[in-house]
Amino acid sequence: MSSEAGITNMELPDAYYRRLFSLIPARSLRSVVSELSSVWCEATGAEAVYLGVFEGESQKLTAGLFHSDQQNETECFIKESIQVANDCPINEQALSVFEQGRSFQLISQEPFDFFSIPGAPNDLAGIFLFSPTRLTEDLPLISQLIQLSQRLLVQVIELRTRIDPACVESESIETERAQTDTGQTDLVQTLAVERRIFPSTDKLEAMAEFAAGAGHEINNPVATIVGRVQMLLKGETDPDRRQSLATIGGQAYRVRDMIGDAMLFARPPDPRPVSLNIQSVTQEVLSSLSREISQSGVQVSIEISDLHSLWADEIQCKVVLSNLILNSLNVLESGGRVRIVSEEITTDSQRVLQIRVIDDGPGLTEEEKEHLFDPFYSARQAGRGLGFGLSKCWRILSLHGGLIEAENNVDCGVTFHLFWPVENPAGSSIVSE
């Protein structure tokens, strides 16, 4: 058991960060709750941890129990029909909600501290920590654990709201069968969860911060190299030396272009959105890519109504569509097909244009699904791309209040889903000129 003085000065060790970030992208609430319970218990030296998420809309508690003497085994469960008082804020009912899941007397005789995890207004997430040592939120270890827990739980809950309701039901079934049907639990997972690939916001934001800082530092020496090469070339007459200098300059320019892409991903220009006719915009993009399309032998078709519009910066919208089309062209053989389809839908009273870019190629491998939206990652041969296309698409969609997702099709190929606001999203910081 850690002493109070030891915990006061202690920060969360890197090993726990790696364990928790390995869950990103977070797809299963049950797996996140399980890992968080064990990390909280091990990192604080507590006797037991009871961590749970109560979802107000479904009145359901998803929870994990971890004891320090349980040999790394977490008890996870779902408790339906939790009773709450309508005349009392949900964050004041934590004790009542959690005790309906498990009696505290059966968990531990040690005193407990409760730490709330910020979330949606009608939801409740938190940790009851059973320990003889008094722990508070101002301790570095505790504050870091709370922040990491919030990031993971918010991500997985947001994902659950964007997928088919059957996914949520299947996770409940999976939990109920976990103890008695361990050989079949994977079959219970909904196919939608397995196929959908969502950008990991936390990871991309961290990479953007790194790219912005690194890009600024690298640009200065690269500019110096380019300047010196140009100066030396002016007075150099030896062919071999000129060739060597040209090679140095070419590689320096390549670094400069890569850093430029990184900076555009990290800090793109502020969008200047207007209402765009998406059919016209898509046709212009295909016209600009006519050479690449012709050389590939791939058929590209547009199935977009001339009445469909979206709220976007025209140049940035074309960047997104170009990157997705080129992404398909790079993996398709001659005779392959790409379809661009649009459909207007309404989510949370907001009109959204869903654009799907569908190809009939080989689909995504497990490695590609894991790193699909990562900067610097490219499944193509070395030297044939810097891997910024999809990460820039994510950044642009985010700036416009939209979303991008991908999935392997049931038969073959990949579909990219763009969810783009038809009108200026409420609360958006971008305005039309």
Buried (B, 14 or more C-beta within 10 A) or exposed (E): EBEEEEBBEBEBEEEBEEBBBEBBBBBBBBBBBBBBBBBBBBBBBBBBBBBBBBBBEBBBBBBBBBBBEEEEEBBBBBBEEBEBEEEEEBBEBBEEBBBBBBEBEEBBEBEBBEBBBBBBEEBBBBBBBBBEBEBEEEBEBBBBBBEBBBBBBBBBBEBBEBBBEEBBEBBBBBBEBBEEEEEEEEEBBBBEBBBBBBBBBBBBEEBBEEBBEBBEEBBEEBEEBBEBBEEBBEEBEEEEEEEBBEEBBEEBBEBBEBBEBBBBBBBBEEBBBBEBBBBEBBEEBBEEBEEBBEEBEBBBEBEBEEEBBBBBBBEBBBBBBBBBBBBBBBBBEEEBBBBBBBEBEEEEEBBBBBBBBBBBBBBBEEEBBBBBBBBBBBBEEEEEBBBBBBBBBBBBBBBBBBBBBBBBBEEEBBBBBBBBBBBBBEEBEBEEE
